[in-house]
């Protein structure tokens, strides 16, 4: 097919057509709308957007083309209204089934606390108290050391190590560590 046109067949395209074609390089694989004398490219069903290639917005009275799903950009937000929590007087967005996070959460295990549980059945306010109750207590002998007992550094370190050997390093290593730390300051 020979062409006598100086530019591509598509509306608004100023590029020269390829040899033996009515289309330029950019539009070589595009189809022309099936409506007589329409020079727009096909969108769907062999029709351009102007002639019904795109669906119209599903909102009553709207003449715009549908963008996302069945609605245009003006009406898509109205169509995607978030679910609202079904709890009485709650206007929050429902995320877990039909409830918002506040109403879907279990309550704190502490007495007289209605705050939602966050971790291990307790709210943030009570988790620290419960964690302290579950943590191992300090050994009794360590609590018995006081400032009234006169000791030099060596005997104090030795007694401390004997009372809690699993919590401290040996006295000689501890002394070296303290001295090294003090030298770095």
Rosetta blueprint (number, residue, H / E / L):
1 X L
2 X L
3 X L
4 X L
5 X L
6 X L
7 X L
8 X L
9 X L
10 X L
11 X L
12 X L
13 X L
14 X L
15 X L
16 X L
17 X L
18 X L
19 X L
20 X L
21 X L
22 X L
23 X L
24 X L
25 X L
26 X L
27 X L
28 X L
29 X L
30 X L
31 X L
32 X E
33 X L
34 X L
35 X L
36 X L
37 X L
38 X L
39 X L
40 X L
41 X E
42 X L
43 X L
44 X E
45 X L
46 X L
47 X E
48 X L
49 X L
50 X L
51 X L
52 X L
53 X L
54 X L
55 X L
56 X E
57 X L
58 X L
59 X L
60 X L
61 X L
62 X L
63 X L
64 X L
65 X E
66 X L
67 X L
68 X E
69 X L
70 X L
71 X E
72 X L
73 X L
74 X L
75 X L
76 X H
77 X H
78 X H
79 X H
80 X L
81 X L
82 X L
83 X L
84 X E
85 X L
86 X L
87 X L
88 X L
89 X L
90 X L
91 X L
92 X L
93 X E
94 X L
95 X L
96 X E
97 X L
98 X L
99 X E
100 X L
101 X H
102 X H
103 X H
104 X H
105 X L
106 X L
107 X E
108 X L
109 X L
110 X L
111 X L
112 X L
113 X L
114 X L
115 X L
116 X E
117 X L
118 X L
119 X E
120 X L
121 X L
122 X E
123 X L
124 X H
125 X H
126 X H
127 X H
128 X H
129 X H
130 X H
131 X H
132 X H
133 X H
134 X H
135 X L
136 X L
137 X L
138 X L
139 X L
140 X H
141 X H
142 X H
143 X H
144 X H
145 X L
146 X L
147 X L
148 X L
149 X L
150 X L
151 X L
152 X L
153 X H
154 X H
155 X H
156 X H
157 X H
158 X H
159 X H
160 X H
161 X H
162 X H
163 X H
164 X L
165 X L
166 X L
167 X L
168 X L
169 X L
170 X L
171 X H
172 X H
173 X H
174 X H
175 X H
176 X H
177 X H
178 X H
179 X H
180 X H
181 X H
182 X H
183 X H
184 X H
185 X L
